[in-house]
Amino acid sequence: FFPEGKGLTVSHYWSRGKEAIRFSEENCDILCVSCHQWFEEHKTEYEQWKTEKMGVKAFNLLMLEAHRYKKRDDKLDLLIIRELMKSQKELQ
């Protein structure tokens, strides 16, 4: 863990258990450790911040996607991750 709450973490607005958006960039925010902890303890404020950042329409679409049933497919997820890593390497 980071000393004195320093460093950056990835915050998933909708939990990682929501398979439909597990790897969605729209669902993830890079936050300092202190802000991440604060938002975890203050969900209403996190929702307000997230909605202002994304816009109401995009936030509502993310919410719908988060609650869409998607059967977990580890093989497909692995293929997606590999392709994303490959495209990142090509950009470097």
N, C-alpha and C positions, 0 to 999 in steps of 0.2 A: 504494500500500500504506500501511497505517497506521503512524505513527511508534511505535517501541518496542513493537509488538504490541498497540496500543490499538485499540479499536473492536469492532464486532460483525460476525459473518459467519453465513451459513447453512451448516450442515453437513448433508450428505446421508448418512445412515447407509449406505444402499445407493446405489451410484453413480447419477448422473443417467442413465447408459446403460440402467438398468433401466426400460424404457418403461412398464411396468404401474404403477409408482409414482412416475413422474417428478415429478408435481405433488402428491403425497400429503403432507399436513401431518404425518402420523404418521412419515414418513420424514425429516423435516427438524427440525433443532434450531438454535436461535439461540444461538451461543456466542461468547465473546470470542475474539480471534485466537489467543491463547496456548493456550486450552483446545482450540480446533479443531485446531491443529497437534499438540497432545499426543495427542488422540484419534486423529488420522490415523496417528501413530507407535505407538500402543498399542491395537490393535484389540480385544484381549481385554477390556481395561478399558472401552472404549467399549461393547462388547456388554453387559457386566455393568451399566453405568450405564443404558444404554437399556432393558434388561430390567427393572431395578428401577423405572425411571420409568414404563414402560408397563404392566408386569405380564407374566407369562410368556405367558399366552394371547394377548394383543394383539401381543406381540413375535413369537410363532410365526405368527400370521395375517399380519403384515407380511412375514415371511420367505417364506411361501407365495406371497403376492401378488407379491413381488419376483421370484420365480422362475417366475411364470406367463408364458407366451408371450403377448405382445400385439404385433400388427403396428403399427408406427408410423403414426399418422394425423395429419399436421400440420394438416389442415383442421379436424378434430374438436378437436384441442388448442387451436387458435386460437379456436374457438367457446367452448370452456370458459373460456379465459382472459378473453375479452371479457365473458362472463356474470359471472364472478367480479369483474371490475373494475366492472361495472355495479352489482352488488349492494353493493360497497364504497362506491361513490359515494352510493347511496341511503341508506346508514347514516350518512353524514356530515351 
